[in-house]
Amino acid sequence: MDFALPDEVRQLKDAIKKFLDREVLPKERENPELCGEGKFSEELHDLGAKIRKKSVDLGYYTLHMPEDLGGGGLHHVGLSAIREEIAKSGTSILGIFILGDPPMGPTGMLRECTDFQKKKYLEPLMRGEKTTCFALTEPNAGSDVAAMEATVVRDGDHYVLNGSKHFISNGPYCDFAQVFAANNRELGMNGGISAFFVDADTPGFTRRLQRSMADDDFQAEFFFEDCRVPAENMIGKEGFGFLSAATWLSAERLIVASNAIGMAEYLLNLGVEYAKIRVQFKQPIAKFQAIQWMLADSATEIEAARWMTYHTAWLIDQGDMALKEVSMAKLFASEMCDRVADRVLQVHGGMGYMTELPVQRLYKLARLLRIGGGTSEIQRHLIAKTLGL
C-alpha cells in the first residue's frame, strides 16, 4: 500500500499552513482578549467572517463540497490531512472559519436542494456570506432520533412547526437553520422525519444562548411556536429528511477524528517543550521516566489514531460506506485526545490548570469530542451491531 499523500494534498496543506501563519494566527495574537480563550461572540463572529471571505476567495472554504455544487471535490483523505493541519496549528478559534465544515458551512446533504433553495440558501453558504446550523438534538431525543418530539404539520402551502431543540452549535449566530421535525412519529426514521430550512427571522422561531463548560457562547436552544415554514423550504422528500442527513452525520465523525488528531499533536508538542524547560531536582522534568512515558504513550496513540482515520477516509474514497471504521476512528481518536489532554495538563502541573496557558482550554474542548458527533457509547453500540451483536 502507498501511504504517501498525493502531491495536490501536500501542496494544499502547505498553502493552508501559510494561510494560518499569515492571516489567522497573527489575528489571534493581536486580539488576545477576543480570541485567547476561544470564546465565540458577535465581535469574534465579525472577525471570523473576514477570515472566511479570504478563504472563499482562495478556494479553501468549499474544498469539502462536491464539484457539481461548485465545491473543490477534494477526497476524504485530503480533507482529513487538512483538518488535522489546521487543528495542529494551535489556532484558538479563528481556524474554524477556514473550511466550511459544519455547523456553519454547507454540507453534501444540500445536494438535494431545489433550484430555489440553491439560490436562496446554498449559494450564499458557498460564498461565505451566510452561516447555518444543524438543529436535530432535543432535550428528550439525542442519539435516539426516533424519539423526536418536535412536530411539523402541513397547512396549505406551509408547514407548521412546534417543539424545541438544544445544544445547537452556531445556533446564536446562524442566518438560517436546518431543522428536523416529525411529520409522522409512528414511522420514525422510516419516513416520519422531515427537514426544513428555517430563516432566523421567521415568526414563531426564538433562540436562547446556552453556556457550555468551555464558556464559548456557541450553543443555543431553539423554540418553535406555530412557526410557519414555506413548503418550498423542505429539504428532500417529506419524511426522509433524516435519511438525507445520515451520510453527512457519518462524515462528521471523520471530521471529529481528524480534529482530535491535530489537537492531540499540538498538545503533545506543548507537553514536550514544557518538559524540556521545567526544572525540578536540578534537571528538566523531561529526564524523569514518568514524564517520558506519558509523552511516549501519547505519541504512540496519536499515530495509531492517525492511520485508523486515514484508512477510514481511504475506504470512503473507494466507495465503501465504512460505517464500522468511521465509528472506530471517531471513538478511538476522541478518547485518545482526551487522554493526551489529561496527560499534558499533568505534565504542566499547576500551570496547566491556569488560564495563562492554553492547556486548560484544550482540556475542556477535548472532553467535548467524546460527545459531539455521536457519543462514545453510541459508537460502541454501532460497532457491536457490525459484529452481529
C-alpha positions, 0 to 999 in steps of 0.5 A: 500500500502507498501511504504517501499523500498525493502531491495536490494534498501536500501542496494544499496543506502547505498553502493552508499552513501559510494561510494560518501563519499569515492571516489567522494566527497573527489575528489571534495574537493581536486580539488576545482578549477576543480570541485567547480563550476561544470564546465565540461572540458577535465581535469574534463572529465579525472577525471570523467572517473576514477570515472566511471571505479570504478563504472563499476567495482562495478556494479553501472554504468549499474544498469539502463540497462536491464539484457539481455544487461548485465545491473543490471535490477534494477526497476524504483523505485530503480533507482529513490531512487538512483538518488535522493541519489546521487543528495542529496549528494551535489556532484558538478559534479563528481556524474554524472559519477556514473550511466550511465544515459544519455547523456553519458551512454547507454540507453534501446533504444540500445536494438535494436542494431545489433550484430555489433553495440553491439560490436562496440558501446554498449559494450564499453558504458557498460564498461565505456570506451566510452561516447555518446550523444543524438543529436535530438534538432535543432535550428528550431525543439525542442519539435516539432520533426516533424519539423526536418530539418536535412536530411539523404539520402541513397547512396549505402551502406551509408547514407548521412547526412546534417543539424545541431543540438544544445544544445547537452549535452556531445556533446564536449566530446562524442566518438560517437553520436546518431543522428536523421535525416529525411529520409522522412519529409512528414511522420514525426514521422510516419516513416520519422525519422531515427537514426544513430550512428555517430563516432566523427571522421567521415568526414563531422561531426564538433562540436562547444562548446556552453556556457550555463548560468551555464558556464559548457562547456557541450553543443555543436552544431553539423554540418553535411556536406555530412557526410557519415554514414555506413548503418550498423550504423542505429539504428532500422528500417529506419524511426522509429528511433524516435519511438525507442527513445520515451520510453527512452525520457519518462524515462528521465523525471523520471530521471529529477524528481528524480534529482530535488528531491535530489537537492531540499533536499540538498538545503533545508538542506543548507537553514536550517543550514544557518538559524540556524547560521545567526544572525540578531536582536540578534537571528538566522534568523531561529526564524523569521516566514518568514524564517520558512515558506519558509523552511516549504513550501519547505519541504512540496513540496519536499515530495509531489514531492517525492511520485508523482515520486515514484508512477510514477516509481511504475506504470512503474514497473507494466507495465503501460506506465504512460505517464500522471504521468511521465509528472506530476512528471517531471513538478511538481518536476522541478518547485518545485526545482526551487522554493526551489532554489529561496527560499534558495538563499533568505534565504542566502541573499547576500551570496547566490548570491556569488560564495563562496557558492554553492547556486548560482550554484544550482540556475542556474542548477535548472532553467535548469530542467524546460527545459531539458527533455521536457519543462514545457509547453510541459508537460502541453500540454501532460497532457491536451491531457490525459484529452481529451483536 
